[in-house]
Structure formats: C-alpha cells, structure tokens
Amino acid sequence: MCSAKSKSLAFIGVLLSCLEMIFSANTAPDIPVIEQAYSKLSSSITVEWRAVPEATNYMLTAQDEDSFVETIVKNSPGTVTGLKPATLYRVTIRSINSGGKSQPSPFKKVKTVLAAPILSVHSLSCDSIAVSWKAVHMAAGFSVSLMRSDGLGRMLKENTTNTSLIFTNLDPGTLYTIKAYAWNANGMPGDDFTYNQRTSPKAPVDVKVAFCSAALRAVVSWMPTEGALSYSVTVSSGLLKLRCNTSSASCIVPSLQCSSEYSVSVTAYSDAGSSKPTDAVSLKTIPCAPVNISIEEDEPGHLLVLWSSVSFGHYYVVFVKSDDGLEMQCNTSYTQCHFQSDCGFTYFISVFAYNKAGQSPLGDIFNYTTAPCCPSDFRAVFMSSDTVRVTWAPVRGADLYETRAAGGSGVVLCRDTATACTLSALQCSTPYNITVFSVSEARGSSASCAPQYVATAPCSPEIKNISKEGLSVISVLWQSNGEEATYVVTARGEAGLWHCTSTGNSCTLMDLPCGSAFSVSAVARSPAGQSLPSYSVPLETAPCCPNDLILTQVTQSVTNISWSVGMGAQTYVITLESPKGQAKCHTLQNYCLLGCITCGTNYTVSLRAISETGLTSSCTYQGYSSSACCPSGVKLYRLSNNGIRVFWQASDETINYNADLRGSKGNFSCTPSSGLSHCDITEIPCGDVYTVVVAPVTDKKPKLTFCPKKIYSGKIFFEWGFFWFFFFFCPCMLDD
C-alpha cells in the first residue's frame, strides 16, 4: 500500500511540473529597463540594463528621423552598430524568449560622437611631416599629436580649427605615430585616427667613386643613411644619364663611355620619399681608342702611322709587331709615328691613348703588308715553240706570282700561287721580255723586277702540196715563215718512218713502200728550239700488185683465177683478153671465176689492185692459153665380145685426143695416131658399166676432166648434161 501511494504522489508532482513549464513557455518576458546609453564611437551606441528573468535574448533599436537599426544581443551591455556619426538616436530595448517579445522599454536619447578625421600624411623633408584632412561634420576643432614610434623623445600635440598642419625639427629617417580626432562644440572628442609616417632619409655622405678602366665601369660607395631603404646613383654627362639602384651602400655603374666626364650623385629612398641628391662628384673616364688610323709607306722601308687626336688623351703609344715576332713601339704626344720596314712583311699596328684614368680600350688592330720582294733564281725553259715554263725561288710576302711576257703583238699573263708558271700561246719565232712579279692581296704587285730576254722557237711550217714523182718517190712542198731554220719532213706509218731534210721549202721522200698509209708532217729547228709539227697530211701509196696469180680451167668455158693478197688493195679487177673477146671480174676476194672463155684461145692476163680510196696499181702477168676444145659426136661401137671403138668429131685436126674408159673391173685408154678421130679399146671385161671420156691431149697435168662422159653397158639407157651416156657392156649381145 505504501509503495503504491508513493508512486501516485510522484506522478502528480511530475504532471504539475510539466504544466508549469507549458504555462511559463507560452508567456513573454518582462520589459527591461535601460540603465544608461552612450556613444564612444561615431558608428555605435552602447546600452546597459538589468537582466530580465526568463529572457533569452534582447533586441536593441536605435532610431533617428530617417531610419532605425536593430540588433539582437545575449546580455548587457549591448552595442548597436552601423550608425551615422554626430546623429541623435532614440534607443529602446525589448526582451525575448520562446514565448515572444516584451514591449519596448522607455527610450533614451543618445547622440553618436564625431567621426574621426581621415589623415593624409607625407614627409616634406628629412626633418618635417605634413598632415592634412578633410572637414568633419559638426566638428568645432581638431587635436593632432605626433610621437616617435619607438617611444623615444617627447610627444608633440597641436589643437587647431584648420584642416592641416606641419611638424618640423624631426629626426631624419625616423618612424613617427600620428593620432588625430575632432571635438564638437561641447568639447566632446570624437573617433581618433592613427597613422604611421617616416621622415624621408638624409642625403648620404662620404661619397666615393672608383673607376675600373678595363671594364669601363665605376664603383660608387657612401655611408649608410638612417631610415633609407634603397639608394639611387645618378651618373650624368650632358643629356646622357645612367642610374644604378641598390639597397646596399655601394653600386656598380656599367657601360660608361670613354673620353667622357660624368657627374656622380647619390639619393637615398625610403617609404617616406627621397633625400636630396648629394653634391656631385666629378669622374673622368679613360680616353677612347684612337680612330682614323692610316698607314703609309712614304718610301720603301719606311712606314708612317697617323691617327686623329682623342679627347682626354694626354699621350699615345703605338705598338708594331711584325709577323716574325719582332716588336717595336713609339711614345709620343703627337698624332704620328715613324717605323722602319722590310719588303714582304706584315705588320700588326695598334694605337693606345693614355690619361690619369688609364689606358684606352683596344681599338682596331691594323695590319699593313709591305710589297713583296722580287722573285730570285729566275729560269725559263721552252716546252714547245709557243710554250715556255718559268720557275723561280719563293719570296716572302707573296700570295701569288704574276708572270708577264711582253713581245710580239701583245702581253701574255700567267697568275699562280706556285713558284712556276707555264706561258702558252706565245707567238712563234718572236723575242719576249719575261718578268715575274710577286703579288700580295694586301699590297698588290712588287716593285719593278728585272726582265729576262727569251726568243721562241720557229713557227710550224705549213705543208702546201704532196706530189708523186715516181713509184716510191714523194715530193713534199711547204711554206716557211722566212726565218732561218732546218726543216725535217717525216712520213709516219705502220711500215715505219721515212725522213727528208732541207733548209729550203721542199724535200723528197724516197723508197716508200707500196700499199701503205702515212701521215706526213714537218717541223722547223733553230737554236731557239724546235717548232710544233705542222698539221699532218695523209699520204697513201698505191696498193701492191699480187706476187702470185694462178689460172685453173674449171670447164671448157669457165676458168678459176686466184692470186695472193696485194698490200693496200681492197678490190681487184682481173681481165682476160683475146681477139675473140674479153672476160672480166671485179671482186673483193683474192679469187674469181671467169666465164665465157673460148677454148683453144690465147689470152693476155692483167690485174688492177684498187685501194679503199681509189688508188690503182696496174699489174701484168704471163699470157694464158685456154685448153683445146672437147670433141663432139662421141659414139661407141662394139668390135667383138671384148672390144669397143670410140668415134668423135675433132674441133681441130691438129689436136690429139685421148679416150679413157673407166669401170669397176678396170680402167682402159687409147690414143689414136695424129689426125685420126677414133681409137679402139680391147680386152674389156664383160658384165660391167664403163664411163667413157674423150678429151684433148695436153702437155699439162692433170688431164682435162670437164669433157662429156659416156657410160657404156651395151645399150643406152639415159643421158644428161654434156653428153653423158650410160652403157652396160655385155659381150654376148651387140647392139648399135
């Protein structure tokens, strides 16, 4: 029982608490009461009040005639921001919780203070600072104070109704803190404005200038200045100004010009501005390299060097070095110097100007090459009638050599880098003065050198005519140029060389072989040398006649002729001629068949050998007699069982004939007595075929074989050609 009762009481308690919470959450808090309100800044008002129970936030409201500004804060004090300076506001406050907002509190009137003046500050000089600002609304006056930012020294304060003032007698290059505010007619101060400003640095002292002549630059140094962040060095000469900026106490000024005077000053810079430039320090640079240098060789062996005067140059030094290493120099306050020189040398010349700052830069190095020496050991050797080779010893300073041959109708030149030259196209039989000059690219030709006299060889003769005086004799005629010379004519061919010599204008070549081709030329000889050969004239001797000629009668009307080759002959014409007619053959070969030959006739034999160019040799040989004519009407008669009589008709009764009978079982012949036209052959074996030929009897061997043949067998079974008959002999049966 007790436990159940306790639980009921606890439930009731919890329920009452919840009801209380619900009731209280739905009720707005009380109205707060402003204790005080004031403005410390021109854009805000601060409000203080007593806390209201159950209030979670507060709403502050500031309202002027035109607008209002609200802000929510958690507790007191609270500040309304975003207000206008020097403006009267009605300020109220309301408490807030989950139940809502309370009613506004009674208002309080509060005026915002004056706005702070916006300062414009700059350092007028190294010991002064100027401060200025724009007018502030509702301001009756202004208060401005200045003090070193490091706290040293005393504070300076000025009250003024103006909008600017200047603080003087300040420390150079020092950072100052400046604070300013305005006050109203009641003397109430407004917002203040703070600004840090450094006085500009003091001009550097102890400026020194060191000049580097080799690099044409200056090193400027000075003592550091308090408050300076950087320095600028100005080097000026007329309109030219060079600057060098640095943060250290020295600076290098490059690219100075020679022969110039500069004013050097240094200015210090900081964020406050610049110092005054230092007093100018004068700087004189080295002189420029001399210009308009000229070199003259006023006479052989003497050089004169001249140049233009240089500003700020106190004296000059000329250095001369030859290409063999020898050095010379000349010191002078004038603008010229003299030197000794030799031919064929190259001199390298440089001129320097000097003053207290040092030596001028290296200018142009001039080289002067003296004229080369004349060549020595001169020699001239003729290579041909119109060509001479000239040699000499090399000389110093010569880049090439010019050989000049003067004579005849003009001058022949030869230019070469070698110590030899071949002069060609000289006029034959002409005296020349040959001079060799040394030439350099820098100086040109050497001085006049001694010439050497040389006479050229005779001119080439011109062959005008070649005539045949005999079978192997040739006369050569040429045209000379009137000079005294000995002429040699040469006939050159595969057969060898043939010469003839004369001091006139003709000579005779003897014993030239037949069938040969020659090239005939002539040269002239004199103590000056030998001319070039004349133009060659071709010469061809007539072809040689063949040594051997053989005639062979092939048939009664055809004769074969062959002969040995004739040197130089290309074609041959062979002719057999008799009162009865002529047989001729033209051939490239060394044999020929001649037809239409009359039997039993005497012929004359002639041959013409013809060369390729048409030269002809007529050759005659021993006469030729053709063989006697073959008989006609050959008939065969059987005499007995073993005999045959051969009949024929003779072409000439004075000719003896011979009958031949040939078979497989034997050969038989018969020759009749003079004047008869038949003969008998006996004891012939039967059963064989025989060939019968009747031919004239000649003193020459072999026998004639071209007369008609008959083949005998007892009866004629066919015939052809030149009376060819076929017979089969049988002694048991005789048929005519």
Disulfide bonds with the S-S distance in Angstrom:
Cys244-Cys251 1.29
Cys258-Cys288 1.82
Cys330-Cys337 1.91
Cys343-Cys373 1.95
Cys374-Cys449 1.90
Cys414-Cys421 1.38
Cys428-Cys459 1.74
Cys500-Cys507 1.91
Cys514-Cys544 1.69
Cys545-Cys619 1.78
Cys585-Cys592 1.66
Cys599-Cys629 1.77
Cys630-Cys707 1.85
Cys670-Cys679 1.81
